[in-house]
């Protein structure tokens, strides 16, 4: 899967043919969580609280780019 962003020890992926609501995957060595792009709330999965705080702070300034990528990969036309 294409990595949208790398952090120290984990990454963010936006996947094609994924389900709604629009979300991204936060993947680390011992966690994998789905985070809603609009609300920045965890939909499901496990996560490290420190990593989640870092992701939410980063994603708050990236919601438009994340939505554009999610739509590009997932909207059927």
N, CA, C, O and CB atoms as a CASP TS submission, in Angstrom:
PFRMAT TS
TARGET T0000
AUTHOR 0000-0000-0000
METHOD Language model
MODEL 1
PARENT N/A
ATOM      1  N   UNK     1       0.831  -1.183   0.000  1.00  0.00           N
ATOM      2  CA  UNK     1       0.000   0.000   0.000  1.00  0.00           C
ATOM      3  C   UNK     1       0.878   1.251   0.000  1.00  0.00           C
ATOM      4  O   UNK     1       1.957   1.268   0.594  1.00  0.00           O
ATOM      5  CB  UNK     1      -0.947  -0.005   1.211  1.00  0.00           C
ATOM      6  N   UNK     2       0.403   2.287  -0.670  1.00  0.00           N
ATOM      7  CA  UNK     2       1.204   3.510  -0.704  1.00  0.00           C
ATOM      8  C   UNK     2       1.236   4.205   0.652  1.00  0.00           C
ATOM      9  O   UNK     2       0.205   4.397   1.297  1.00  0.00           O
ATOM     10  CB  UNK     2       0.663   4.463  -1.758  1.00  0.00           C
ATOM     11  N   UNK     3       2.412   4.567   1.056  1.00  0.00           N
ATOM     12  CA  UNK     3       2.570   5.302   2.306  1.00  0.00           C
ATOM     13  C   UNK     3       2.375   6.777   2.021  1.00  0.00           C
ATOM     14  O   UNK     3       3.010   7.333   1.125  1.00  0.00           O
ATOM     15  CB  UNK     3       3.962   5.038   2.950  1.00  0.00           C
ATOM     16  N   UNK     4       1.503   7.406   2.779  1.00  0.00           N
ATOM     17  CA  UNK     4       1.211   8.828   2.613  1.00  0.00           C
ATOM     18  C   UNK     4       2.208   9.673   3.391  1.00  0.00           C
ATOM     19  O   UNK     4       2.597  10.754   2.948  1.00  0.00           O
ATOM     20  CB  UNK     4      -0.221   9.142   3.067  1.00  0.00           C
ATOM     21  N   UNK     5       2.621   9.170   4.565  1.00  0.00           N
ATOM     22  CA  UNK     5       3.562   9.921   5.415  1.00  0.00           C
ATOM     23  C   UNK     5       4.272   8.950   6.356  1.00  0.00           C
ATOM     24  O   UNK     5       3.689   7.969   6.817  1.00  0.00           O
ATOM     25  CB  UNK     5       2.820  11.036   6.231  1.00  0.00           C
ATOM     26  N   UNK     6       5.534   9.244   6.628  1.00  0.00           N
ATOM     27  CA  UNK     6       6.326   8.454   7.587  1.00  0.00           C
ATOM     28  C   UNK     6       6.564   9.269   8.850  1.00  0.00           C
ATOM     29  O   UNK     6       6.862  10.462   8.797  1.00  0.00           O
ATOM     30  CB  UNK     6       7.684   8.013   6.962  1.00  0.00           C
ATOM     31  N   UNK     7       6.429   8.605   9.965  1.00  0.00           N
ATOM     32  CA  UNK     7       6.824   9.158  11.258  1.00  0.00           C
ATOM     33  C   UNK     7       7.965   8.293  11.756  1.00  0.00           C
ATOM     34  O   UNK     7       8.320   7.302  11.117  1.00  0.00           O
ATOM     35  CB  UNK     7       5.619   9.195  12.291  1.00  0.00           C
ATOM     36  N   UNK     8       8.532   8.651  12.870  1.00  0.00           N
ATOM     37  CA  UNK     8       9.597   7.842  13.449  1.00  0.00           C
ATOM     38  C   UNK     8       8.990   6.570  14.041  1.00  0.00           C
ATOM     39  O   UNK     8       8.443   6.601  15.144  1.00  0.00           O
ATOM     40  CB  UNK     8      10.379   8.642  14.533  1.00  0.00           C
ATOM     41  N   UNK     9       9.081   5.468  13.329  1.00  0.00           N
ATOM     42  CA  UNK     9       8.601   4.195  13.837  1.00  0.00           C
ATOM     43  C   UNK     9       7.216   3.770  13.381  1.00  0.00           C
ATOM     44  O   UNK     9       6.772   2.676  13.727  1.00  0.00           O
ATOM     45  CB  UNK     9       8.613   4.239  15.283  1.00  0.00           C
ATOM     46  N   UNK    10       6.528   4.591  12.624  1.00  0.00           N
ATOM     47  CA  UNK    10       5.225   4.197  12.096  1.00  0.00           C
ATOM     48  C   UNK    10       4.908   5.024  10.857  1.00  0.00           C
ATOM     49  O   UNK    10       5.625   5.965  10.519  1.00  0.00           O
ATOM     50  CB  UNK    10       4.118   4.368  13.167  1.00  0.00           C
ATOM     51  N   UNK    11       3.810   4.651  10.183  1.00  0.00           N
ATOM     52  CA  UNK    11       3.476   5.308   8.923  1.00  0.00           C
ATOM     53  C   UNK    11       1.967   5.507   8.787  1.00  0.00           C
ATOM     54  O   UNK    11       1.171   4.914   9.516  1.00  0.00           O
ATOM     55  CB  UNK    11       4.008   4.492   7.742  1.00  0.00           C
ATOM     56  N   UNK    12       1.604   6.356   7.835  1.00  0.00           N
ATOM     57  CA  UNK    12       0.214   6.620   7.491  1.00  0.00           C
ATOM     58  C   UNK    12      -0.009   6.106   6.068  1.00  0.00           C
ATOM     59  O   UNK    12       0.771   6.405   5.163  1.00  0.00           O
ATOM     60  CB  UNK    12      -0.134   8.155   7.616  1.00  0.00           C
ATOM     61  N   UNK    13      -1.072   5.337   5.881  1.00  0.00           N
ATOM     62  CA  UNK    13      -1.449   4.840   4.556  1.00  0.00           C
ATOM     63  C   UNK    13      -2.871   5.254   4.238  1.00  0.00           C
ATOM     64  O   UNK    13      -3.745   5.250   5.105  1.00  0.00           O
ATOM     65  CB  UNK    13      -1.307   3.305   4.477  1.00  0.00           C
ATOM     66  N   UNK    14      -3.092   5.613   2.972  1.00  0.00           N
ATOM     67  CA  UNK    14      -4.429   5.796   2.438  1.00  0.00           C
ATOM     68  C   UNK    14      -4.569   4.703   1.395  1.00  0.00           C
ATOM     69  O   UNK    14      -3.798   4.651   0.437  1.00  0.00           O
ATOM     70  CB  UNK    14      -4.660   7.260   1.832  1.00  0.00           C
ATOM     71  N   UNK    15      -5.548   3.832   1.576  1.00  0.00           N
ATOM     72  CA  UNK    15      -5.656   2.634   0.747  1.00  0.00           C
ATOM     73  C   UNK    15      -6.762   2.750  -0.294  1.00  0.00           C
ATOM     74  O   UNK    15      -7.772   3.421  -0.079  1.00  0.00           O
ATOM     75  CB  UNK    15      -5.903   1.423   1.618  1.00  0.00           C
ATOM     76  N   UNK    16      -6.554   2.092  -1.414  1.00  0.00           N
ATOM     77  CA  UNK    16      -7.569   2.055  -2.465  1.00  0.00           C
ATOM     78  C   UNK    16      -8.605   0.987  -2.157  1.00  0.00           C
ATOM     79  O   UNK    16      -8.352   0.041  -1.410  1.00  0.00           O
ATOM     80  CB  UNK    16      -6.925   1.796  -3.839  1.00  0.00           C
ATOM     81  N   UNK    17      -9.776   1.164  -2.752  1.00  0.00           N
ATOM     82  CA  UNK    17     -10.899   0.235  -2.585  1.00  0.00           C
ATOM     83  C   UNK    17     -11.227  -0.001  -1.113  1.00  0.00           C
ATOM     84  O   UNK    17     -11.548  -1.117  -0.704  1.00  0.00           O
ATOM     85  CB  UNK    17     -10.586  -1.096  -3.264  1.00  0.00           C
ATOM     86  N   UNK    18     -11.140   1.065  -0.333  1.00  0.00           N
ATOM     87  CA  UNK    18     -11.403   0.997   1.105  1.00  0.00           C
ATOM     88  C   UNK    18     -12.843   1.425   1.380  1.00  0.00           C
ATOM     89  O   UNK    18     -13.499   2.000   0.512  1.00  0.00           O
ATOM     90  CB  UNK    18     -10.405   1.892   1.896  1.00  0.00           C
ATOM     91  N   UNK    19     -13.321   1.151   2.559  1.00  0.00           N
ATOM     92  CA  UNK    19     -14.702   1.430   2.947  1.00  0.00           C
ATOM     93  C   UNK    19     -14.837   2.836   3.515  1.00  0.00           C
ATOM     94  O   UNK    19     -13.853   3.468   3.900  1.00  0.00           O
ATOM     95  CB  UNK    19     -15.188   0.402   3.969  1.00  0.00           C
ATOM     96  N   UNK    20     -16.080   3.311   3.558  1.00  0.00           N
ATOM     97  CA  UNK    20     -16.385   4.593   4.190  1.00  0.00           C
ATOM     98  C   UNK    20     -16.504   4.376   5.696  1.00  0.00           C
ATOM     99  O   UNK    20     -16.732   3.250   6.138  1.00  0.00           O
ATOM    100  CB  UNK    20     -17.699   5.213   3.608  1.00  0.00           C
ATOM    101  N   UNK    21     -16.355   5.416   6.475  1.00  0.00           N
ATOM    102  CA  UNK    21     -16.091   6.799   6.122  1.00  0.00           C
ATOM    103  C   UNK    21     -14.641   6.984   5.682  1.00  0.00           C
ATOM    104  O   UNK    21     -13.793   6.134   5.955  1.00  0.00           O
ATOM    105  CB  UNK    21     -16.409   7.715   7.299  1.00  0.00           C
ATOM    106  N   UNK    22     -14.356   8.093   5.002  1.00  0.00           N
ATOM    107  CA  UNK    22     -12.975   8.359   4.603  1.00  0.00           C
ATOM    108  C   UNK    22     -12.046   8.318   5.818  1.00  0.00           C
ATOM    109  O   UNK    22     -12.299   8.965   6.835  1.00  0.00           O
ATOM    110  CB  UNK    22     -12.872   9.725   3.896  1.00  0.00           C
ATOM    111  N   UNK    23     -10.981   7.555   5.690  1.00  0.00           N
ATOM    112  CA  UNK    23     -10.073   7.360   6.821  1.00  0.00           C
ATOM    113  C   UNK    23      -8.675   7.028   6.307  1.00  0.00           C
ATOM    114  O   UNK    23      -8.463   6.790   5.118  1.00  0.00           O
ATOM    115  CB  UNK    23     -10.589   6.235   7.757  1.00  0.00           C
ATOM    116  N   UNK    24      -7.737   7.022   7.237  1.00  0.00           N
ATOM    117  CA  UNK    24      -6.384   6.569   6.926  1.00  0.00           C
ATOM    118  C   UNK    24      -5.982   5.535   7.959  1.00  0.00           C
ATOM    119  O   UNK    24      -6.584   5.425   9.027  1.00  0.00           O
ATOM    120  CB  UNK    24      -5.372   7.757   6.900  1.00  0.00           C
ATOM    121  N   UNK    25      -4.953   4.784   7.615  1.00  0.00           N
ATOM    122  CA  UNK    25      -4.438   3.729   8.483  1.00  0.00           C
ATOM    123  C   UNK    25      -3.163   4.240   9.146  1.00  0.00           C
ATOM    124  O   UNK    25      -2.267   4.748   8.472  1.00  0.00           O
ATOM    125  CB  UNK    25      -4.169   2.408   7.680  1.00  0.00           C
ATOM    126  N   UNK    26      -3.087   4.105  10.448  1.00  0.00           N
ATOM    127  CA  UNK    26      -1.904   4.451  11.234  1.00  0.00           C
ATOM    128  C   UNK    26      -1.279   3.110  11.635  1.00  0.00           C
ATOM    129  O   UNK    26      -1.866   2.357  12.412  1.00  0.00           O
ATOM    130  CB  UNK    26      -2.264   5.363  12.514  1.00  0.00           C
ATOM    131  N   UNK    27      -0.095   2.818  11.105  1.00  0.00           N
ATOM    132  CA  UNK    27       0.489   1.484  11.257  1.00  0.00           C
ATOM    133  C   UNK    27       1.870   1.580  11.895  1.00  0.00           C
ATOM    134  O   UNK    27       2.766   2.256  11.389  1.00  0.00           O
ATOM    135  CB  UNK    27       0.579   0.770   9.894  1.00  0.00           C
ATOM    136  N   UNK    28       2.011   0.892  13.004  1.00  0.00           N
ATOM    137  CA  UNK    28       3.292   0.805  13.692  1.00  0.00           C
ATOM    138  C   UNK    28       3.639  -0.641  13.954  1.00  0.00           C
ATOM    139  O   UNK    28       2.883  -1.532  13.567  1.00  0.00           O
ATOM    140  CB  UNK    28       3.267   1.594  15.003  1.00  0.00           C
ATOM    141  N   UNK    29       4.756  -0.899  14.598  1.00  0.00           N
ATOM    142  CA  UNK    29       5.181  -2.276  14.822  1.00  0.00           C
ATOM    143  C   UNK    29       4.235  -3.074  15.720  1.00  0.00           C
ATOM    144  O   UNK    29       4.165  -4.298  15.608  1.00  0.00           O
ATOM    145  CB  UNK    29       6.551  -2.281  15.421  1.00  0.00           C
ATOM    146  N   UNK    30       3.510  -2.397  16.604  1.00  0.00           N
ATOM    147  CA  UNK    30       2.612  -3.106  17.511  1.00  0.00           C
ATOM    148  C   UNK    30       1.212  -2.502  17.555  1.00  0.00           C
ATOM    149  O   UNK    30       0.472  -2.720  18.515  1.00  0.00           O
ATOM    150  CB  UNK    30       3.197  -3.118  18.896  1.00  0.00           C
ATOM    151  N   UNK    31       0.844  -1.743  16.520  1.00  0.00           N
ATOM    152  CA  UNK    31      -0.500  -1.182  16.457  1.00  0.00           C
ATOM    153  C   UNK    31      -0.921  -0.948  15.014  1.00  0.00           C
ATOM    154  O   UNK    31      -0.086  -0.824  14.118  1.00  0.00           O
ATOM    155  CB  UNK    31      -0.574   0.125  17.247  1.00  0.00           C
ATOM    156  N   UNK    32      -2.232  -0.889  14.810  1.00  0.00           N
ATOM    157  CA  UNK    32      -2.830  -0.575  13.517  1.00  0.00           C
ATOM    158  C   UNK    32      -4.210  -0.016  13.809  1.00  0.00           C
ATOM    159  O   UNK    32      -5.091  -0.737  14.277  1.00  0.00           O
ATOM    160  CB  UNK    32      -2.899  -1.841  12.568  1.00  0.00           C
ATOM    161  N   UNK    33      -4.399   1.266  13.534  1.00  0.00           N
ATOM    162  CA  UNK    33      -5.673   1.918  13.799  1.00  0.00           C
ATOM    163  C   UNK    33      -6.162   2.628  12.555  1.00  0.00           C
ATOM    164  O   UNK    33      -5.369   3.088  11.734  1.00  0.00           O
ATOM    165  CB  UNK    33      -5.551   2.904  14.964  1.00  0.00           C
ATOM    166  N   UNK    34      -7.481   2.715  12.422  1.00  0.00           N
ATOM    167  CA  UNK    34      -8.116   3.478  11.365  1.00  0.00           C
ATOM    168  C   UNK    34      -8.589   4.787  11.977  1.00  0.00           C
ATOM    169  O   UNK    34      -9.265   4.796  13.006  1.00  0.00           O
ATOM    170  CB  UNK    34      -9.300   2.687  10.709  1.00  0.00           C
ATOM    171  N   UNK    35      -8.226   5.898  11.331  1.00  0.00           N
ATOM    172  CA  UNK    35      -8.553   7.217  11.860  1.00  0.00           C
ATOM    173  C   UNK    35      -9.411   7.959  10.837  1.00  0.00           C
ATOM    174  O   UNK    35      -9.024   8.104   9.678  1.00  0.00           O
ATOM    175  CB  UNK    35      -7.262   8.025  12.196  1.00  0.00           C
ATOM    176  N   UNK    36     -10.571   8.423  11.277  1.00  0.00           N
ATOM    177  CA  UNK    36     -11.482   9.184  10.431  1.00  0.00           C
ATOM    178  C   UNK    36     -10.816  10.492  10.023  1.00  0.00           C
ATOM    179  O   UNK    36     -10.298  11.211  10.877  1.00  0.00           O
ATOM    180  CB  UNK    36     -12.823   9.454  11.160  1.00  0.00           C
ATOM    181  N   UNK    37     -10.822  10.808   8.737  1.00  0.00           N
ATOM    182  CA  UNK    37     -10.145  12.009   8.253  1.00  0.00           C
ATOM    183  C   UNK    37     -10.847  13.272   8.739  1.00  0.00           C
ATOM    184  O   UNK    37     -10.182  14.248   9.084  1.00  0.00           O
ATOM    185  CB  UNK    37     -10.077  12.003   6.725  1.00  0.00           C
ATOM    186  N   UNK    38     -12.161  13.272   8.772  1.00  0.00           N
ATOM    187  CA  UNK    38     -12.896  14.484   9.146  1.00  0.00           C
ATOM    188  C   UNK    38     -12.812  14.792  10.640  1.00  0.00           C
ATOM    189  O   UNK    38     -12.556  15.932  11.029  1.00  0.00           O
ATOM    190  CB  UNK    38     -14.346  14.348   8.741  1.00  0.00           C
ATOM    191  N   UNK    39     -13.027  13.782  11.469  1.00  0.00           N
ATOM    192  CA  UNK    39     -13.081  14.020  12.921  1.00  0.00           C
ATOM    193  C   UNK    39     -11.751  13.767  13.617  1.00  0.00           C
ATOM    194  O   UNK    39     -11.545  14.212  14.746  1.00  0.00           O
ATOM    195  CB  UNK    39     -14.141  13.145  13.545  1.00  0.00           C
ATOM    196  N   UNK    40     -10.845  13.053  12.947  1.00  0.00           N
ATOM    197  CA  UNK    40      -9.555  12.633  13.509  1.00  0.00           C
ATOM    198  C   UNK    40      -9.742  11.760  14.755  1.00  0.00           C
ATOM    199  O   UNK    40      -8.904  11.758  15.657  1.00  0.00           O
ATOM    200  CB  UNK    40      -8.703  13.863  13.857  1.00  0.00           C
ATOM    201  N   UNK    41     -10.842  11.028  14.786  1.00  0.00           N
ATOM    202  CA  UNK    41     -11.130  10.072  15.846  1.00  0.00           C
ATOM    203  C   UNK    41     -10.800   8.671  15.356  1.00  0.00           C
ATOM    204  O   UNK    41     -10.963   8.367  14.174  1.00  0.00           O
ATOM    205  CB  UNK    41     -12.610  10.165  16.294  1.00  0.00           C
ATOM    206  N   UNK    42     -10.336   7.820  16.261  1.00  0.00           N
ATOM    207  CA  UNK    42     -10.057   6.431  15.910  1.00  0.00           C
ATOM    208  C   UNK    42     -11.382   5.711  15.664  1.00  0.00           C
ATOM    209  O   UNK    42     -12.275   5.723  16.512  1.00  0.00           O
ATOM    210  CB  UNK    42      -9.232   5.719  17.033  1.00  0.00           C
ATOM    211  N   UNK    43     -11.496   5.089  14.500  1.00  0.00           N
ATOM    212  CA  UNK    43     -12.682   4.310  14.153  1.00  0.00           C
ATOM    213  C   UNK    43     -12.588   2.944  14.816  1.00  0.00           C
ATOM    214  O   UNK    43     -13.543   2.466  15.429  1.00  0.00           O
ATOM    215  CB  UNK    43     -12.828   4.167  12.610  1.00  0.00           C
ATOM    216  N   UNK    44     -11.419   2.327  14.682  1.00  0.00           N
ATOM    217  CA  UNK    44     -11.177   1.035  15.330  1.00  0.00           C
ATOM    218  C   UNK    44      -9.690   0.726  15.273  1.00  0.00           C
ATOM    219  O   UNK    44      -8.929   1.356  14.538  1.00  0.00           O
ATOM    220  CB  UNK    44     -12.003  -0.102  14.654  1.00  0.00           C
ATOM    221  N   UNK    45      -9.302  -0.254  16.062  1.00  0.00           N
ATOM    222  CA  UNK    45      -7.924  -0.704  16.065  1.00  0.00           C
ATOM    223  C   UNK    45      -7.221  -0.398  17.366  1.00  0.00           C
ATOM    224  O   UNK    45      -7.811   0.109  18.320  1.00  0.00           O
ATOM    225  CB  UNK    45      -7.180  -0.081  14.932  1.00  0.00           C
ATOM    226  N   UNK    46      -5.956  -0.718  17.374  1.00  0.00           N
ATOM    227  CA  UNK    46      -5.120  -0.458  18.537  1.00  0.00           C
ATOM    228  C   UNK    46      -4.124   0.635  18.183  1.00  0.00           C
ATOM    229  O   UNK    46      -3.777   0.824  17.018  1.00  0.00           O
ATOM    230  CB  UNK    46      -4.390  -1.749  19.007  1.00  0.00           C
ATOM    231  N   UNK    47      -3.679   1.337  19.187  1.00  0.00           N
ATOM    232  CA  UNK    47      -2.745   2.433  18.929  1.00  0.00           C
ATOM    233  C   UNK    47      -1.970   2.771  20.188  1.00  0.00           C
ATOM    234  O   UNK    47      -2.362   2.439  21.307  1.00  0.00           O
ATOM    235  CB  UNK    47      -3.489   3.674  18.413  1.00  0.00           C
ATOM    236  N   UNK    48      -0.871   3.436  19.960  1.00  0.00           N
ATOM    237  CA  UNK    48      -0.021   3.983  20.997  1.00  0.00           C
ATOM    238  C   UNK    48      -0.495   5.421  21.209  1.00  0.00           C
ATOM    239  O   UNK    48      -0.590   6.177  20.242  1.00  0.00           O
ATOM    240  CB  UNK    48       1.519   3.909  20.609  1.00  0.00           C
ATOM    241  N   UNK    49      -0.789   5.810  22.425  1.00  0.00           N
ATOM    242  CA  UNK    49      -1.337   7.153  22.678  1.00  0.00           C
ATOM    243  C   UNK    49      -0.402   8.269  22.228  1.00  0.00           C
ATOM    244  O   UNK    49      -0.858   9.294  21.721  1.00  0.00           O
ATOM    245  CB  UNK    49      -1.636   7.318  24.152  1.00  0.00           C
ATOM    246  N   UNK    50       0.890   8.078  22.408  1.00  0.00           N
ATOM    247  CA  UNK    50       1.852   9.089  21.969  1.00  0.00           C
ATOM    248  C   UNK    50       1.824   9.215  20.447  1.00  0.00           C
ATOM    249  O   UNK    50       1.829  10.323  19.911  1.00  0.00           O
ATOM    250  CB  UNK    50       3.279   8.736  22.455  1.00  0.00           C
ATOM    251  N   UNK    51       1.794   8.082  19.756  1.00  0.00           N
ATOM    252  CA  UNK    51       1.743   8.097  18.287  1.00  0.00           C
ATOM    253  C   UNK    51       0.446   8.742  17.807  1.00  0.00           C
ATOM    254  O   UNK    51       0.460   9.529  16.860  1.00  0.00           O
ATOM    255  CB  UNK    51       1.867   6.659  17.718  1.00  0.00           C
ATOM    256  N   UNK    52      -0.672   8.417  18.452  1.00  0.00           N
ATOM    257  CA  UNK    52      -1.942   9.007  18.054  1.00  0.00           C
ATOM    258  C   UNK    52      -1.916  10.522  18.223  1.00  0.00           C
ATOM    259  O   UNK    52      -2.394  11.242  17.347  1.00  0.00           O
ATOM    260  CB  UNK    52      -3.089   8.404  18.866  1.00  0.00           C
ATOM    261  N   UNK    53      -1.378  11.013  19.311  1.00  0.00           N
ATOM    262  CA  UNK    53      -1.296  12.461  19.529  1.00  0.00           C
ATOM    263  C   UNK    53      -0.456  13.120  18.433  1.00  0.00           C
ATOM    264  O   UNK    53      -0.799  14.198  17.948  1.00  0.00           O
ATOM    265  CB  UNK    53      -0.695  12.769  20.924  1.00  0.00           C
ATOM    266  N   UNK    54       0.635  12.478  18.049  1.00  0.00           N
ATOM    267  CA  UNK    54       1.487  13.005  16.986  1.00  0.00           C
ATOM    268  C   UNK    54       0.745  13.021  15.654  1.00  0.00           C
ATOM    269  O   UNK    54       0.834  13.991  14.902  1.00  0.00           O
ATOM    270  CB  UNK    54       2.774  12.175  16.867  1.00  0.00           C
ATOM    271  N   UNK    55       0.021  11.957  15.365  1.00  0.00           N
ATOM    272  CA  UNK    55      -0.731  11.851  14.111  1.00  0.00           C
ATOM    273  C   UNK    55      -1.845  12.885  14.056  1.00  0.00           C
ATOM    274  O   UNK    55      -2.022  13.550  13.035  1.00  0.00           O
ATOM    275  CB  UNK    55      -1.315  10.442  13.950  1.00  0.00           C
ATOM    276  N   UNK    56      -2.592  13.028  15.131  1.00  0.00           N
ATOM    277  CA  UNK    56      -3.693  13.991  15.140  1.00  0.00           C
ATOM    278  C   UNK    56      -3.164  15.410  14.946  1.00  0.00           C
ATOM    279  O   UNK    56      -3.760  16.189  14.203  1.00  0.00           O
ATOM    280  CB  UNK    56      -4.488  13.892  16.457  1.00  0.00           C
ATOM    281  N   UNK    57      -2.067  15.755  15.594  1.00  0.00           N
ATOM    282  CA  UNK    57      -1.479  17.086  15.417  1.00  0.00           C
ATOM    283  C   UNK    57      -1.047  17.299  13.972  1.00  0.00           C
ATOM    284  O   UNK    57      -1.261  18.377  13.416  1.00  0.00           O
ATOM    285  CB  UNK    57      -0.280  17.277  16.359  1.00  0.00           C
ATOM    286  N   UNK    58      -0.445  16.293  13.360  1.00  0.00           N
ATOM    287  CA  UNK    58      -0.027  16.380  11.966  1.00  0.00           C
ATOM    288  C   UNK    58      -1.238  16.437  11.037  1.00  0.00           C
ATOM    289  O   UNK    58      -1.302  17.294  10.155  1.00  0.00           O
ATOM    290  CB  UNK    58       0.867  15.187  11.600  1.00  0.00           C
ATOM    291  N   UNK    59      -2.198  15.533  11.229  1.00  0.00           N
ATOM    292  CA  UNK    59      -3.340  15.406  10.321  1.00  0.00           C
ATOM    293  C   UNK    59      -4.258  16.618  10.355  1.00  0.00           C
ATOM    294  O   UNK    59      -4.958  16.884   9.378  1.00  0.00           O
ATOM    295  CB  UNK    59      -4.131  14.170  10.662  1.00  0.00           C
ATOM    296  N   UNK    60      -4.270  17.351  11.449  1.00  0.00           N
ATOM    297  CA  UNK    60      -5.115  18.540  11.536  1.00  0.00           C
ATOM    298  C   UNK    60      -4.782  19.534  10.422  1.00  0.00           C
ATOM    299  O   UNK    60      -5.659  20.265   9.961  1.00  0.00           O
ATOM    300  CB  UNK    60      -4.953  19.210  12.906  1.00  0.00           C
ATOM    301  N   UNK    61      -3.544  19.562   9.998  1.00  0.00           N
ATOM    302  CA  UNK    61      -3.136  20.439   8.901  1.00  0.00           C
ATOM    303  C   UNK    61      -3.112  19.762   7.543  1.00  0.00           C
ATOM    304  O   UNK    61      -2.733  20.375   6.545  1.00  0.00           O
ATOM    305  CB  UNK    61      -1.791  20.996   9.186  1.00  0.00           C
ATOM    306  N   UNK    62      -3.515  18.496   7.504  1.00  0.00           N
ATOM    307  CA  UNK    62      -3.439  17.710   6.268  1.00  0.00           C
ATOM    308  C   UNK    62      -4.784  17.156   5.814  1.00  0.00           C
ATOM    309  O   UNK    62      -4.826  16.342   4.891  1.00  0.00           O
ATOM    310  CB  UNK    62      -2.478  16.574   6.453  1.00  0.00           C
ATOM    311  N   UNK    63      -5.889  17.577   6.440  1.00  0.00           N
ATOM    312  CA  UNK    63      -7.174  16.950   6.123  1.00  0.00           C
ATOM    313  C   UNK    63      -7.556  17.107   4.658  1.00  0.00           C
ATOM    314  O   UNK    63      -8.086  16.170   4.061  1.00  0.00           O
ATOM    315  CB  UNK    63      -8.263  17.534   6.993  1.00  0.00           C
ATOM    316  N   UNK    64      -7.304  18.256   4.071  1.00  0.00           N
ATOM    317  CA  UNK    64      -7.652  18.447   2.658  1.00  0.00           C
ATOM    318  C   UNK    64      -6.847  17.499   1.769  1.00  0.00           C
ATOM    319  O   UNK    64      -7.413  16.854   0.886  1.00  0.00           O
ATOM    320  CB  UNK    64      -7.407  19.911   2.232  1.00  0.00           C
ATOM    321  N   UNK    65      -5.559  17.407   1.986  1.00  0.00           N
ATOM    322  CA  UNK    65      -4.714  16.508   1.189  1.00  0.00           C
ATOM    323  C   UNK    65      -5.107  15.047   1.406  1.00  0.00           C
ATOM    324  O   UNK    65      -5.117  14.266   0.455  1.00  0.00           O
ATOM    325  CB  UNK    65      -3.230  16.712   1.544  1.00  0.00           C
ATOM    326  N   UNK    66      -5.429  14.668   2.640  1.00  0.00           N
ATOM    327  CA  UNK    66      -5.859  13.301   2.924  1.00  0.00           C
ATOM    328  C   UNK    66      -7.181  12.986   2.223  1.00  0.00           C
ATOM    329  O   UNK    66      -7.340  11.898   1.671  1.00  0.00           O
ATOM    330  CB  UNK    66      -5.999  13.090   4.440  1.00  0.00           C
ATOM    331  N   UNK    67      -8.133  13.927   2.238  1.00  0.00           N
ATOM    332  CA  UNK    67      -9.410  13.710   1.565  1.00  0.00           C
ATOM    333  C   UNK    67      -9.229  13.607   0.050  1.00  0.00           C
ATOM    334  O   UNK    67      -9.855  12.766  -0.594  1.00  0.00           O
ATOM    335  CB  UNK    67     -10.384  14.841   1.903  1.00  0.00           C
ATOM    336  N   UNK    68      -8.396  14.440  -0.504  1.00  0.00           N
ATOM    337  CA  UNK    68      -8.137  14.379  -1.942  1.00  0.00           C
ATOM    338  C   UNK    68      -7.573  13.003  -2.307  1.00  0.00           C
ATOM    339  O   UNK    68      -8.002  12.397  -3.289  1.00  0.00           O
ATOM    340  CB  UNK    68      -7.155  15.506  -2.375  1.00  0.00           C
ATOM    341  N   UNK    69      -6.631  12.519  -1.533  1.00  0.00           N
ATOM    342  CA  UNK    69      -6.037  11.203  -1.813  1.00  0.00           C
ATOM    343  C   UNK    69      -7.057  10.089  -1.612  1.00  0.00           C
ATOM    344  O   UNK    69      -7.126   9.163  -2.420  1.00  0.00           O
ATOM    345  CB  UNK    69      -4.812  10.961  -0.912  1.00  0.00           C
ATOM    346  N   UNK    70      -7.850  10.167  -0.546  1.00  0.00           N
ATOM    347  CA  UNK    70      -8.856   9.137  -0.312  1.00  0.00           C
ATOM    348  C   UNK    70      -9.859   9.096  -1.463  1.00  0.00           C
ATOM    349  O   UNK    70     -10.214   8.020  -1.946  1.00  0.00           O
ATOM    350  CB  UNK    70      -9.582   9.386   1.020  1.00  0.00           C
ATOM    351  N   UNK    71     -10.314  10.269  -1.899  1.00  0.00           N
ATOM    352  CA  UNK    71     -11.258  10.319  -3.032  1.00  0.00           C
ATOM    353  C   UNK    71     -10.619   9.788  -4.310  1.00  0.00           C
ATOM    354  O   UNK    71     -11.254   9.044  -5.058  1.00  0.00           O
ATOM    355  CB  UNK    71     -11.752  11.759  -3.258  1.00  0.00           C
ATOM    356  N   UNK    72      -9.398  10.156  -4.561  1.00  0.00           N
ATOM    357  CA  UNK    72      -8.710   9.702  -5.763  1.00  0.00           C
ATOM    358  C   UNK    72      -8.649   8.176  -5.801  1.00  0.00           C
ATOM    359  O   UNK    72      -8.842   7.568  -6.854  1.00  0.00           O
ATOM    360  CB  UNK    72      -7.293  10.296  -5.830  1.00  0.00           C
ATOM    361  N   UNK    73      -8.387   7.574  -4.675  1.00  0.00           N
ATOM    362  CA  UNK    73      -8.215   6.119  -4.609  1.00  0.00           C
ATOM    363  C   UNK    73      -9.524   5.354  -4.438  1.00  0.00           C
ATOM    364  O   UNK    73      -9.569   4.152  -4.701  1.00  0.00           O
ATOM    365  CB  UNK    73      -7.295   5.775  -3.478  1.00  0.00           C
ATOM    366  N   UNK    74     -10.593   6.027  -4.001  1.00  0.00           N
ATOM    367  CA  UNK    74     -11.783   5.284  -3.615  1.00  0.00           C
ATOM    368  C   UNK    74     -13.087   5.664  -4.284  1.00  0.00           C
ATOM    369  O   UNK    74     -14.021   4.862  -4.275  1.00  0.00           O
ATOM    370  CB  UNK    74     -11.958   5.414  -2.204  1.00  0.00           C
ATOM    371  N   UNK    75     -13.197   6.840  -4.862  1.00  0.00           N
ATOM    372  CA  UNK    75     -14.457   7.196  -5.480  1.00  0.00           C
ATOM    373  C   UNK    75     -14.587   6.519  -6.825  1.00  0.00           C
ATOM    374  O   UNK    75     -13.694   6.572  -7.670  1.00  0.00           O
ATOM    375  CB  UNK    75     -14.581   8.704  -5.629  1.00  0.00           C
ATOM    376  N   UNK    76     -15.722   5.884  -6.992  1.00  0.00           N
ATOM    377  CA  UNK    76     -16.009   5.203  -8.248  1.00  0.00           C
ATOM    378  C   UNK    76     -16.674   6.197  -9.190  1.00  0.00           C
ATOM    379  O   UNK    76     -17.559   6.950  -8.782  1.00  0.00           O
ATOM    380  CB  UNK    76     -16.914   3.949  -8.023  1.00  0.00           C
ATOM    381  N   UNK    77     -16.261   6.200 -10.413  1.00  0.00           N
ATOM    382  CA  UNK    77     -16.749   7.228 -11.253  1.00  0.00           C
ATOM    383  C   UNK    77     -17.625   6.961 -12.348  1.00  0.00           C
ATOM    384  O   UNK    77     -18.028   7.884 -13.056  1.00  0.00           O
ATOM    385  CB  UNK    77     -15.765   7.839 -11.739  1.00  0.00           C
TER
END
